Amino acid sequence: MASEIMVYSRSIQDTLDFVLMRSRAEAELASLDTAVENLKDYLKHWDDTKRRLFVPCSLGGHFSIRDLSYRRGSASVRVFYKNFIMSD
């Protein structure tokens, strides 16, 4: 009787472990699928950017940047005023 209970207990534990492992694996696959879709979207935009024709430009002796801000997620950068001096 005790050995039968042990066998049933072990089989229930194995079944639960299998179900939990499967759900974790499905979650990882869903995350991977999302990452693949993000990469496809990135590559599409990258290809679009490479096809654009850019006008060549050059900077003279110095240039200034005023009130430039950039934000991505919780990170942000802001430049109020900066002078740049170009040297050869």
PDB file of N, CA, C and O in Angstrom, chain B, residues numbered from 101:
ATOM      1  N   MET B 101       0.811  -1.190   0.000  1.00  0.00           N
ATOM      2  CA  MET B 101       0.000   0.000   0.000  1.00  0.00           C
ATOM      3  C   MET B 101       0.867   1.272   0.000  1.00  0.00           C
ATOM      4  O   MET B 101       0.608   2.201  -0.765  1.00  0.00           O
ATOM      5  N   ALA B 102       1.880   1.306   0.849  1.00  0.00           N
ATOM      6  CA  ALA B 102       2.756   2.480   0.916  1.00  0.00           C
ATOM      7  C   ALA B 102       3.518   2.663  -0.387  1.00  0.00           C
ATOM      8  O   ALA B 102       3.740   3.793  -0.821  1.00  0.00           O
ATOM      9  N   SER B 103       3.923   1.555  -1.017  1.00  0.00           N
ATOM     10  CA  SER B 103       4.649   1.666  -2.278  1.00  0.00           C
ATOM     11  C   SER B 103       3.743   2.175  -3.389  1.00  0.00           C
ATOM     12  O   SER B 103       4.195   2.912  -4.265  1.00  0.00           O
ATOM     13  N   GLU B 104       2.460   1.790  -3.363  1.00  0.00           N
ATOM     14  CA  GLU B 104       1.509   2.293  -4.369  1.00  0.00           C
ATOM     15  C   GLU B 104       1.289   3.796  -4.205  1.00  0.00           C
ATOM     16  O   GLU B 104       1.213   4.528  -5.192  1.00  0.00           O
ATOM     17  N   ILE B 105       1.188   4.248  -2.968  1.00  0.00           N
ATOM     18  CA  ILE B 105       1.014   5.681  -2.720  1.00  0.00           C
ATOM     19  C   ILE B 105       2.248   6.446  -3.198  1.00  0.00           C
ATOM     20  O   ILE B 105       2.137   7.534  -3.763  1.00  0.00           O
ATOM     21  N   MET B 106       3.411   5.870  -2.965  1.00  0.00           N
ATOM     22  CA  MET B 106       4.643   6.510  -3.415  1.00  0.00           C
ATOM     23  C   MET B 106       4.687   6.591  -4.941  1.00  0.00           C
ATOM     24  O   MET B 106       5.110   7.608  -5.490  1.00  0.00           O
ATOM     25  N   VAL B 107       4.254   5.524  -5.636  1.00  0.00           N
ATOM     26  CA  VAL B 107       4.237   5.530  -7.101  1.00  0.00           C
ATOM     27  C   VAL B 107       3.258   6.576  -7.614  1.00  0.00           C
ATOM     28  O   VAL B 107       3.580   7.322  -8.539  1.00  0.00           O
ATOM     29  N   TYR B 108       2.056   6.641  -7.020  1.00  0.00           N
ATOM     30  CA  TYR B 108       1.062   7.636  -7.439  1.00  0.00           C
ATOM     31  C   TYR B 108       1.567   9.056  -7.159  1.00  0.00           C
ATOM     32  O   TYR B 108       1.408   9.956  -7.985  1.00  0.00           O
ATOM     33  N   SER B 109       2.168   9.239  -5.998  1.00  0.00           N
ATOM     34  CA  SER B 109       2.696  10.550  -5.644  1.00  0.00           C
ATOM     35  C   SER B 109       3.778  10.970  -6.630  1.00  0.00           C
ATOM     36  O   SER B 109       3.799  12.115  -7.082  1.00  0.00           O
ATOM     37  N   ARG B 110       4.666  10.058  -6.959  1.00  0.00           N
ATOM     38  CA  ARG B 110       5.745  10.353  -7.904  1.00  0.00           C
ATOM     39  C   ARG B 110       5.192  10.663  -9.298  1.00  0.00           C
ATOM     40  O   ARG B 110       5.680  11.570  -9.972  1.00  0.00           O
ATOM     41  N   SER B 111       4.188   9.923  -9.722  1.00  0.00           N
ATOM     42  CA  SER B 111       3.614  10.174 -11.049  1.00  0.00           C
ATOM     43  C   SER B 111       2.910  11.529 -11.092  1.00  0.00           C
ATOM     44  O   SER B 111       2.952  12.211 -12.115  1.00  0.00           O
ATOM     45  N   ILE B 112       2.266  11.925  -9.999  1.00  0.00           N
ATOM     46  CA  ILE B 112       1.619  13.251  -9.955  1.00  0.00           C
ATOM     47  C   ILE B 112       2.686  14.340  -9.988  1.00  0.00           C
ATOM     48  O   ILE B 112       2.532  15.334 -10.697  1.00  0.00           O
ATOM     49  N   GLN B 113       3.768  14.163  -9.227  1.00  0.00           N
ATOM     50  CA  GLN B 113       4.853  15.147  -9.250  1.00  0.00           C
ATOM     51  C   GLN B 113       5.474  15.261 -10.641  1.00  0.00           C
ATOM     52  O   GLN B 113       5.754  16.366 -11.105  1.00  0.00           O
ATOM     53  N   ASP B 114       5.688  14.138 -11.300  1.00  0.00           N
ATOM     54  CA  ASP B 114       6.259  14.161 -12.649  1.00  0.00           C
ATOM     55  C   ASP B 114       5.331  14.854 -13.629  1.00  0.00           C
ATOM     56  O   ASP B 114       5.786  15.595 -14.500  1.00  0.00           O
ATOM     57  N   THR B 115       4.031  14.618 -13.495  1.00  0.00           N
ATOM     58  CA  THR B 115       3.058  15.262 -14.380  1.00  0.00           C
ATOM     59  C   THR B 115       3.073  16.773 -14.174  1.00  0.00           C
ATOM     60  O   THR B 115       3.075  17.533 -15.142  1.00  0.00           O
ATOM     61  N   LEU B 116       3.084  17.209 -12.919  1.00  0.00           N
ATOM     62  CA  LEU B 116       3.128  18.646 -12.639  1.00  0.00           C
ATOM     63  C   LEU B 116       4.423  19.277 -13.169  1.00  0.00           C
ATOM     64  O   LEU B 116       4.401  20.363 -13.747  1.00  0.00           O
ATOM     65  N   ASP B 117       5.532  18.594 -12.967  1.00  0.00           N
ATOM     66  CA  ASP B 117       6.804  19.089 -13.501  1.00  0.00           C
ATOM     67  C   ASP B 117       6.748  19.224 -15.018  1.00  0.00           C
ATOM     68  O   ASP B 117       7.235  20.209 -15.573  1.00  0.00           O
ATOM     69  N   PHE B 118       6.157  18.240 -15.690  1.00  0.00           N
ATOM     70  CA  PHE B 118       6.044  18.283 -17.144  1.00  0.00           C
ATOM     71  C   PHE B 118       5.199  19.469 -17.589  1.00  0.00           C
ATOM     72  O   PHE B 118       5.573  20.193 -18.512  1.00  0.00           O
ATOM     73  N   VAL B 119       4.057  19.667 -16.931  1.00  0.00           N
ATOM     74  CA  VAL B 119       3.163  20.778 -17.297  1.00  0.00           C
ATOM     75  C   VAL B 119       3.857  22.115 -17.072  1.00  0.00           C
ATOM     76  O   VAL B 119       3.776  23.007 -17.916  1.00  0.00           O
ATOM     77  N   LEU B 120       4.541  22.259 -15.936  1.00  0.00           N
ATOM     78  CA  LEU B 120       5.224  23.519 -15.659  1.00  0.00           C
ATOM     79  C   LEU B 120       6.367  23.763 -16.637  1.00  0.00           C
ATOM     80  O   LEU B 120       6.559  24.891 -17.091  1.00  0.00           O
ATOM     81  N   MET B 121       7.120  22.733 -16.964  1.00  0.00           N
ATOM     82  CA  MET B 121       8.211  22.881 -17.933  1.00  0.00           C
ATOM     83  C   MET B 121       7.660  23.253 -19.302  1.00  0.00           C
ATOM     84  O   MET B 121       8.238  24.071 -20.017  1.00  0.00           O
ATOM     85  N   ARG B 122       6.544  22.647 -19.653  1.00  0.00           N
ATOM     86  CA  ARG B 122       5.957  22.950 -20.954  1.00  0.00           C
ATOM     87  C   ARG B 122       5.483  24.397 -21.008  1.00  0.00           C
ATOM     88  O   ARG B 122       5.696  25.076 -22.012  1.00  0.00           O
ATOM     89  N   SER B 123       4.840  24.882 -19.939  1.00  0.00           N
ATOM     90  CA  SER B 123       4.372  26.273 -19.958  1.00  0.00           C
ATOM     91  C   SER B 123       5.551  27.241 -19.979  1.00  0.00           C
ATOM     92  O   SER B 123       5.470  28.286 -20.624  1.00  0.00           O
ATOM     93  N   ARG B 124       6.643  26.917 -19.289  1.00  0.00           N
ATOM     94  CA  ARG B 124       7.838  27.771 -19.348  1.00  0.00           C
ATOM     95  C   ARG B 124       8.426  27.788 -20.748  1.00  0.00           C
ATOM     96  O   ARG B 124       8.826  28.833 -21.261  1.00  0.00           O
ATOM     97  N   ALA B 125       8.470  26.610 -21.354  1.00  0.00           N
ATOM     98  CA  ALA B 125       9.016  26.526 -22.714  1.00  0.00           C
ATOM     99  C   ALA B 125       8.135  27.305 -23.690  1.00  0.00           C
ATOM    100  O   ALA B 125       8.649  27.972 -24.587  1.00  0.00           O
ATOM    101  N   GLU B 126       6.818  27.228 -23.523  1.00  0.00           N
ATOM    102  CA  GLU B 126       5.917  27.996 -24.392  1.00  0.00           C
ATOM    103  C   GLU B 126       6.114  29.493 -24.196  1.00  0.00           C
ATOM    104  O   GLU B 126       6.070  30.258 -25.159  1.00  0.00           O
ATOM    105  N   ALA B 127       6.330  29.914 -22.949  1.00  0.00           N
ATOM    106  CA  ALA B 127       6.582  31.335 -22.681  1.00  0.00           C
ATOM    107  C   ALA B 127       7.887  31.784 -23.329  1.00  0.00           C
ATOM    108  O   ALA B 127       7.955  32.876 -23.893  1.00  0.00           O
ATOM    109  N   GLU B 128       8.913  30.959 -23.254  1.00  0.00           N
ATOM    110  CA  GLU B 128      10.188  31.296 -23.889  1.00  0.00           C
ATOM    111  C   GLU B 128      10.039  31.369 -25.405  1.00  0.00           C
ATOM    112  O   GLU B 128      10.616  32.246 -26.048  1.00  0.00           O
ATOM    113  N   LEU B 129       9.260  30.444 -25.978  1.00  0.00           N
ATOM    114  CA  LEU B 129       9.043  30.481 -27.427  1.00  0.00           C
ATOM    115  C   LEU B 129       8.255  31.714 -27.833  1.00  0.00           C
ATOM    116  O   LEU B 129       8.536  32.313 -28.871  1.00  0.00           O
ATOM    117  N   ALA B 130       7.273  32.100 -27.030  1.00  0.00           N
ATOM    118  CA  ALA B 130       6.509  33.318 -27.328  1.00  0.00           C
ATOM    119  C   ALA B 130       7.418  34.537 -27.261  1.00  0.00           C
ATOM    120  O   ALA B 130       7.305  35.439 -28.092  1.00  0.00           O
ATOM    121  N   SER B 131       8.318  34.576 -26.283  1.00  0.00           N
ATOM    122  CA  SER B 131       9.264  35.686 -26.172  1.00  0.00           C
ATOM    123  C   SER B 131      10.209  35.712 -27.367  1.00  0.00           C
ATOM    124  O   SER B 131      10.516  36.778 -27.900  1.00  0.00           O
ATOM    125  N   LEU B 132      10.662  34.546 -27.780  1.00  0.00           N
ATOM    126  CA  LEU B 132      11.545  34.451 -28.943  1.00  0.00           C
ATOM    127  C   LEU B 132      10.811  34.889 -30.210  1.00  0.00           C
ATOM    128  O   LEU B 132      11.389  35.568 -31.059  1.00  0.00           O
ATOM    129  N   ASP B 133       9.554  34.507 -30.338  1.00  0.00           N
ATOM    130  CA  ASP B 133       8.759  34.908 -31.494  1.00  0.00           C
ATOM    131  C   ASP B 133       8.599  36.426 -31.548  1.00  0.00           C
ATOM    132  O   ASP B 133       8.676  37.025 -32.621  1.00  0.00           O
ATOM    133  N   THR B 134       8.380  37.040 -30.399  1.00  0.00           N
ATOM    134  CA  THR B 134       8.284  38.499 -30.340  1.00  0.00           C
ATOM    135  C   THR B 134       9.599  39.149 -30.748  1.00  0.00           C
ATOM    136  O   THR B 134       9.605  40.139 -31.479  1.00  0.00           O
ATOM    137  N   ALA B 135      10.709  38.595 -30.276  1.00  0.00           N
ATOM    138  CA  ALA B 135      12.026  39.143 -30.631  1.00  0.00           C
ATOM    139  C   ALA B 135      12.274  39.019 -32.128  1.00  0.00           C
ATOM    140  O   ALA B 135      12.843  39.926 -32.736  1.00  0.00           O
ATOM    141  N   VAL B 136      11.855  37.907 -32.731  1.00  0.00           N
ATOM    142  CA  VAL B 136      12.022  37.715 -34.180  1.00  0.00           C
ATOM    143  C   VAL B 136      11.194  38.740 -34.940  1.00  0.00           C
ATOM    144  O   VAL B 136      11.670  39.317 -35.918  1.00  0.00           O
ATOM    145  N   GLU B 137       9.959  38.974 -34.502  1.00  0.00           N
ATOM    146  CA  GLU B 137       9.122  39.987 -35.160  1.00  0.00           C
ATOM    147  C   GLU B 137       9.742  41.373 -35.039  1.00  0.00           C
ATOM    148  O   GLU B 137       9.713  42.148 -35.995  1.00  0.00           O
ATOM    149  N   ASN B 138      10.303  41.694 -33.871  1.00  0.00           N
ATOM    150  CA  ASN B 138      10.969  42.988 -33.699  1.00  0.00           C
ATOM    151  C   ASN B 138      12.167  43.115 -34.627  1.00  0.00           C
ATOM    152  O   ASN B 138      12.394  44.181 -35.199  1.00  0.00           O
ATOM    153  N   LEU B 139      12.936  42.046 -34.785  1.00  0.00           N
ATOM    154  CA  LEU B 139      14.087  42.079 -35.688  1.00  0.00           C
ATOM    155  C   LEU B 139      13.653  42.245 -37.141  1.00  0.00           C
ATOM    156  O   LEU B 139      14.286  42.981 -37.899  1.00  0.00           O
ATOM    157  N   LYS B 140      12.577  41.564 -37.531  1.00  0.00           N
ATOM    158  CA  LYS B 140      12.068  41.718 -38.901  1.00  0.00           C
ATOM    159  C   LYS B 140      11.658  43.164 -39.165  1.00  0.00           C
ATOM    160  O   LYS B 140      11.949  43.720 -40.225  1.00  0.00           O
ATOM    161  N   ASP B 141      10.981  43.764 -38.189  1.00  0.00           N
ATOM    162  CA  ASP B 141      10.566  45.155 -38.333  1.00  0.00           C
ATOM    163  C   ASP B 141      11.787  46.069 -38.411  1.00  0.00           C
ATOM    164  O   ASP B 141      11.819  47.000 -39.215  1.00  0.00           O
ATOM    165  N   TYR B 142      12.787  45.803 -37.576  1.00  0.00           N
ATOM    166  CA  TYR B 142      14.024  46.589 -37.598  1.00  0.00           C
ATOM    167  C   TYR B 142      14.712  46.478 -38.959  1.00  0.00           C
ATOM    168  O   TYR B 142      15.155  47.481 -39.519  1.00  0.00           O
ATOM    169  N   LEU B 143      14.800  45.251 -39.489  1.00  0.00           N
ATOM    170  CA  LEU B 143      15.452  45.059 -40.787  1.00  0.00           C
ATOM    171  C   LEU B 143      14.694  45.764 -41.903  1.00  0.00           C
ATOM    172  O   LEU B 143      15.311  46.306 -42.820  1.00  0.00           O
ATOM    173  N   LYS B 144      13.365  45.765 -41.837  1.00  0.00           N
ATOM    174  CA  LYS B 144      12.568  46.471 -42.847  1.00  0.00           C
ATOM    175  C   LYS B 144      12.901  47.962 -42.823  1.00  0.00           C
ATOM    176  O   LYS B 144      13.126  48.574 -43.867  1.00  0.00           O
ATOM    177  N   HIS B 145      12.929  48.540 -41.616  1.00  0.00           N
ATOM    178  CA  HIS B 145      13.257  49.968 -41.511  1.00  0.00           C
ATOM    179  C   HIS B 145      14.704  50.232 -41.906  1.00  0.00           C
ATOM    180  O   HIS B 145      15.005  51.274 -42.489  1.00  0.00           O
ATOM    181  N   TRP B 146      15.590  49.312 -41.598  1.00  0.00           N
ATOM    182  CA  TRP B 146      16.997  49.458 -41.986  1.00  0.00           C
ATOM    183  C   TRP B 146      17.115  49.480 -43.503  1.00  0.00           C
ATOM    184  O   TRP B 146      17.816  50.325 -44.061  1.00  0.00           O
ATOM    185  N   ASP B 147      16.426  48.546 -44.179  1.00  0.00           N
ATOM    186  CA  ASP B 147      16.464  48.510 -45.638  1.00  0.00           C
ATOM    187  C   ASP B 147      15.874  49.781 -46.235  1.00  0.00           C
ATOM    188  O   ASP B 147      16.399  50.311 -47.215  1.00  0.00           O
ATOM    189  N   ASP B 148      14.777  50.277 -45.646  1.00  0.00           N
ATOM    190  CA  ASP B 148      14.181  51.522 -46.125  1.00  0.00           C
ATOM    191  C   ASP B 148      15.160  52.674 -45.996  1.00  0.00           C
ATOM    192  O   ASP B 148      15.249  53.522 -46.885  1.00  0.00           O
ATOM    193  N   THR B 149      15.888  52.709 -44.906  1.00  0.00           N
ATOM    194  CA  THR B 149      16.854  53.781 -44.675  1.00  0.00           C
ATOM    195  C   THR B 149      18.014  53.699 -45.663  1.00  0.00           C
ATOM    196  O   THR B 149      18.480  54.724 -46.160  1.00  0.00           O
ATOM    197  N   LYS B 150      18.476  52.493 -45.948  1.00  0.00           N
ATOM    198  CA  LYS B 150      19.598  52.336 -46.878  1.00  0.00           C
ATOM    199  C   LYS B 150      19.215  52.752 -48.300  1.00  0.00           C
ATOM    200  O   LYS B 150      20.080  53.159 -49.076  1.00  0.00           O
ATOM    201  N   ARG B 151      17.934  52.655 -48.649  1.00  0.00           N
ATOM    202  CA  ARG B 151      17.505  53.018 -50.004  1.00  0.00           C
ATOM    203  C   ARG B 151      17.353  54.516 -50.197  1.00  0.00           C
ATOM    204  O   ARG B 151      17.297  54.990 -51.332  1.00  0.00           O
ATOM    205  N   ARG B 152      17.285  55.265 -49.112  1.00  0.00           N
ATOM    206  CA  ARG B 152      17.124  56.711 -49.239  1.00  0.00           C
ATOM    207  C   ARG B 152      18.377  57.333 -49.834  1.00  0.00           C
ATOM    208  O   ARG B 152      19.490  56.850 -49.626  1.00  0.00           O
ATOM    209  N   LEU B 153      18.178  58.394 -50.566  1.00  0.00           N
ATOM    210  CA  LEU B 153      19.311  59.136 -51.113  1.00  0.00           C
ATOM    211  C   LEU B 153      19.577  60.323 -50.196  1.00  0.00           C
ATOM    212  O   LEU B 153      18.720  61.192 -50.033  1.00  0.00           O
ATOM    213  N   PHE B 154      20.730  60.358 -49.616  1.00  0.00           N
ATOM    214  CA  PHE B 154      21.088  61.440 -48.724  1.00  0.00           C
ATOM    215  C   PHE B 154      21.925  62.468 -49.466  1.00  0.00           C
ATOM    216  O   PHE B 154      22.742  62.129 -50.322  1.00  0.00           O
ATOM    217  N   VAL B 155      21.709  63.701 -49.130  1.00  0.00           N
ATOM    218  CA  VAL B 155      22.484  64.790 -49.701  1.00  0.00           C
ATOM    219  C   VAL B 155      23.776  64.895 -48.914  1.00  0.00           C
ATOM    220  O   VAL B 155      23.746  64.991 -47.687  1.00  0.00           O
ATOM    221  N   PRO B 156      24.920  64.879 -49.605  1.00  0.00           N
ATOM    222  CA  PRO B 156      26.176  65.004 -48.861  1.00  0.00           C
ATOM    223  C   PRO B 156      26.270  66.375 -48.193  1.00  0.00           C
ATOM    224  O   PRO B 156      25.874  67.388 -48.769  1.00  0.00           O
ATOM    225  N   CYS B 157      26.786  66.390 -47.007  1.00  0.00           N
ATOM    226  CA  CYS B 157      26.969  67.669 -46.329  1.00  0.00           C
ATOM    227  C   CYS B 157      28.282  67.638 -45.572  1.00  0.00           C
ATOM    228  O   CYS B 157      28.830  66.574 -45.284  1.00  0.00           O
ATOM    229  N   SER B 158      28.771  68.818 -45.257  1.00  0.00           N
ATOM    230  CA  SER B 158      29.987  68.929 -44.453  1.00  0.00           C
ATOM    231  C   SER B 158      29.816  70.092 -43.498  1.00  0.00           C
ATOM    232  O   SER B 158      29.007  70.993 -43.721  1.00  0.00           O
ATOM    233  N   LEU B 159      30.593  70.053 -42.435  1.00  0.00           N
ATOM    234  CA  LEU B 159      30.516  71.105 -41.433  1.00  0.00           C
ATOM    235  C   LEU B 159      31.762  71.953 -41.521  1.00  0.00           C
ATOM    236  O   LEU B 159      32.853  71.460 -41.807  1.00  0.00           O
ATOM    237  N   GLY B 160      31.586  73.229 -41.272  1.00  0.00           N
ATOM    238  CA  GLY B 160      32.713  74.144 -41.316  1.00  0.00           C
ATOM    239  C   GLY B 160      33.539  74.060 -40.044  1.00  0.00           C
ATOM    240  O   GLY B 160      33.667  72.994 -39.443  1.00  0.00           O
ATOM    241  N   GLY B 161      34.092  75.184 -39.643  1.00  0.00           N
ATOM    242  CA  GLY B 161      34.992  75.242 -38.500  1.00  0.00           C
ATOM    243  C   GLY B 161      34.341  74.900 -37.166  1.00  0.00           C
ATOM    244  O   GLY B 161      34.975  74.262 -36.326  1.00  0.00           O
ATOM    245  N   HIS B 162      33.094  75.305 -36.949  1.00  0.00           N
ATOM    246  CA  HIS B 162      32.427  74.964 -35.703  1.00  0.00           C
ATOM    247  C   HIS B 162      30.911  74.986 -35.924  1.00  0.00           C
ATOM    248  O   HIS B 162      30.414  75.577 -36.882  1.00  0.00           O
ATOM    249  N   PHE B 163      30.212  74.340 -35.032  1.00  0.00           N
ATOM    250  CA  PHE B 163      28.760  74.360 -35.073  1.00  0.00           C
ATOM    251  C   PHE B 163      28.233  74.266 -33.646  1.00  0.00           C
ATOM    252  O   PHE B 163      28.952  73.870 -32.729  1.00  0.00           O
ATOM    253  N   SER B 164      26.976  74.633 -33.477  1.00  0.00           N
ATOM    254  CA  SER B 164      26.354  74.650 -32.152  1.00  0.00           C
ATOM    255  C   SER B 164      25.091  73.809 -32.158  1.00  0.00           C
ATOM    256  O   SER B 164      24.403  73.698 -33.173  1.00  0.00           O
ATOM    257  N   ILE B 165      24.802  73.223 -31.014  1.00  0.00           N
ATOM    258  CA  ILE B 165      23.551  72.494 -30.818  1.00  0.00           C
ATOM    259  C   ILE B 165      22.820  73.170 -29.667  1.00  0.00           C
ATOM    260  O   ILE B 165      23.392  73.398 -28.601  1.00  0.00           O
ATOM    261  N   ARG B 166      21.554  73.485 -29.895  1.00  0.00           N
ATOM    262  CA  ARG B 166      20.739  74.115 -28.854  1.00  0.00           C
ATOM    263  C   ARG B 166      19.441  73.331 -28.671  1.00  0.00           C
ATOM    264  O   ARG B 166      18.812  72.912 -29.643  1.00  0.00           O
ATOM    265  N   ASP B 167      19.064  73.145 -27.452  1.00  0.00           N
ATOM    266  CA  ASP B 167      17.781  72.531 -27.086  1.00  0.00           C
ATOM    267  C   ASP B 167      17.524  71.215 -27.813  1.00  0.00           C
ATOM    268  O   ASP B 167      16.496  71.055 -28.471  1.00  0.00           O
ATOM    269  N   LEU B 168      18.438  70.297 -27.695  1.00  0.00           N
ATOM    270  CA  LEU B 168      18.287  68.975 -28.269  1.00  0.00           C
ATOM    271  C   LEU B 168      17.905  68.009 -27.156  1.00  0.00           C
ATOM    272  O   LEU B 168      18.556  67.966 -26.112  1.00  0.00           O
ATOM    273  N   SER B 169      16.840  67.230 -27.382  1.00  0.00           N
ATOM    274  CA  SER B 169      16.464  66.233 -26.378  1.00  0.00           C
ATOM    275  C   SER B 169      16.123  64.929 -27.063  1.00  0.00           C
ATOM    276  O   SER B 169      15.645  64.900 -28.197  1.00  0.00           O
ATOM    277  N   TYR B 170      16.381  63.855 -26.348  1.00  0.00           N
ATOM    278  CA  TYR B 170      16.131  62.515 -26.864  1.00  0.00           C
ATOM    279  C   TYR B 170      15.648  61.662 -25.701  1.00  0.00           C
ATOM    280  O   TYR B 170      16.186  61.752 -24.597  1.00  0.00           O
ATOM    281  N   ARG B 171      14.639  60.836 -25.941  1.00  0.00           N
ATOM    282  CA  ARG B 171      14.109  59.979 -24.893  1.00  0.00           C
ATOM    283  C   ARG B 171      13.818  58.599 -25.464  1.00  0.00           C
ATOM    284  O   ARG B 171      13.250  58.462 -26.548  1.00  0.00           O
ATOM    285  N   ARG B 172      14.219  57.580 -24.712  1.00  0.00           N
ATOM    286  CA  ARG B 172      13.891  56.202 -25.068  1.00  0.00           C
ATOM    287  C   ARG B 172      13.650  55.443 -23.779  1.00  0.00           C
ATOM    288  O   ARG B 172      14.564  55.259 -22.975  1.00  0.00           O
ATOM    289  N   GLY B 173      12.428  55.008 -23.588  1.00  0.00           N
ATOM    290  CA  GLY B 173      12.080  54.331 -22.346  1.00  0.00           C
ATOM    291  C   GLY B 173      12.218  55.285 -21.181  1.00  0.00           C
ATOM    292  O   GLY B 173      11.692  56.397 -21.223  1.00  0.00           O
ATOM    293  N   SER B 174      12.913  54.870 -20.153  1.00  0.00           N
ATOM    294  CA  SER B 174      13.083  55.732 -18.984  1.00  0.00           C
ATOM    295  C   SER B 174      14.336  56.605 -19.092  1.00  0.00           C
ATOM    296  O   SER B 174      14.547  57.486 -18.259  1.00  0.00           O
ATOM    297  N   ALA B 175      15.166  56.368 -20.109  1.00  0.00           N
ATOM    298  CA  ALA B 175      16.387  57.161 -20.277  1.00  0.00           C
ATOM    299  C   ALA B 175      16.098  58.395 -21.121  1.00  0.00           C
ATOM    300  O   ALA B 175      15.332  58.329 -22.082  1.00  0.00           O
ATOM    301  N   SER B 176      16.703  59.502 -20.769  1.00  0.00           N
ATOM    302  CA  SER B 176      16.551  60.712 -21.569  1.00  0.00           C
ATOM    303  C   SER B 176      17.854  61.504 -21.546  1.00  0.00           C
ATOM    304  O   SER B 176      18.613  61.468 -20.578  1.00  0.00           O
ATOM    305  N   VAL B 177      18.086  62.216 -22.639  1.00  0.00           N
ATOM    306  CA  VAL B 177      19.273  63.054 -22.789  1.00  0.00           C
ATOM    307  C   VAL B 177      18.801  64.418 -23.255  1.00  0.00           C
ATOM    308  O   VAL B 177      17.921  64.516 -24.110  1.00  0.00           O
ATOM    309  N   ARG B 178      19.376  65.459 -22.702  1.00  0.00           N
ATOM    310  CA  ARG B 178      19.013  66.806 -23.128  1.00  0.00           C
ATOM    311  C   ARG B 178      20.267  67.669 -23.163  1.00  0.00           C
ATOM    312  O   ARG B 178      21.031  67.718 -22.199  1.00  0.00           O
ATOM    313  N   VAL B 179      20.464  68.347 -24.288  1.00  0.00           N
ATOM    314  CA  VAL B 179      21.588  69.266 -24.462  1.00  0.00           C
ATOM    315  C   VAL B 179      20.986  70.652 -24.623  1.00  0.00           C
ATOM    316  O   VAL B 179      20.252  70.909 -25.577  1.00  0.00           O
ATOM    317  N   PHE B 180      21.294  71.540 -23.697  1.00  0.00           N
ATOM    318  CA  PHE B 180      20.762  72.892 -23.781  1.00  0.00           C
ATOM    319  C   PHE B 180      21.563  73.730 -24.770  1.00  0.00           C
ATOM    320  O   PHE B 180      20.995  74.442 -25.598  1.00  0.00           O
ATOM    321  N   TYR B 181      22.874  73.640 -24.676  1.00  0.00           N
ATOM    322  CA  TYR B 181      23.716  74.421 -25.581  1.00  0.00           C
ATOM    323  C   TYR B 181      25.113  73.809 -25.576  1.00  0.00           C
ATOM    324  O   TYR B 181      25.688  73.561 -24.516  1.00  0.00           O
ATOM    325  N   LYS B 182      25.649  73.569 -26.755  1.00  0.00           N
ATOM    326  CA  LYS B 182      26.986  72.993 -26.841  1.00  0.00           C
ATOM    327  C   LYS B 182      27.638  73.513 -28.126  1.00  0.00           C
ATOM    328  O   LYS B 182      27.041  73.459 -29.201  1.00  0.00           O
ATOM    329  N   ASN B 183      28.867  74.015 -27.999  1.00  0.00           N
ATOM    330  CA  ASN B 183      29.667  74.420 -29.153  1.00  0.00           C
ATOM    331  C   ASN B 183      30.629  73.302 -29.499  1.00  0.00           C
ATOM    332  O   ASN B 183      31.248  72.709 -28.616  1.00  0.00           O
ATOM    333  N   PHE B 184      30.753  73.018 -30.767  1.00  0.00           N
ATOM    334  CA  PHE B 184      31.706  72.017 -31.257  1.00  0.00           C
ATOM    335  C   PHE B 184      32.664  72.708 -32.201  1.00  0.00           C
ATOM    336  O   PHE B 184      32.244  73.469 -33.073  1.00  0.00           O
ATOM    337  N   ILE B 185      33.940  72.451 -32.033  1.00  0.00           N
ATOM    338  CA  ILE B 185      34.957  73.019 -32.921  1.00  0.00           C
ATOM    339  C   ILE B 185      35.579  71.853 -33.681  1.00  0.00           C
ATOM    340  O   ILE B 185      36.109  70.913 -33.089  1.00  0.00           O
ATOM    341  N   MET B 186      35.501  71.939 -34.990  1.00  0.00           N
ATOM    342  CA  MET B 186      36.026  70.868 -35.845  1.00  0.00           C
ATOM    343  C   MET B 186      37.487  71.174 -36.171  1.00  0.00           C
ATOM    344  O   MET B 186      37.837  72.314 -36.477  1.00  0.00           O
ATOM    345  N   SER B 187      38.319  70.165 -36.104  1.00  0.00           N
ATOM    346  CA  SER B 187      39.715  70.346 -36.512  1.00  0.00           C
ATOM    347  C   SER B 187      40.096  69.213 -37.452  1.00  0.00           C
ATOM    348  O   SER B 187      39.561  68.108 -37.359  1.00  0.00           O
ATOM    349  N   ASP B 188      41.009  69.493 -38.342  1.00  0.00           N
ATOM    350  CA  ASP B 188      41.444  68.477 -39.320  1.00  0.00           C
ATOM    351  C   ASP B 188      42.498  67.594 -38.754  1.00  0.00           C
ATOM    352  O   ASP B 188      42.976  66.688 -39.436  1.00  0.00           O
TER     353      ASP B 188
END
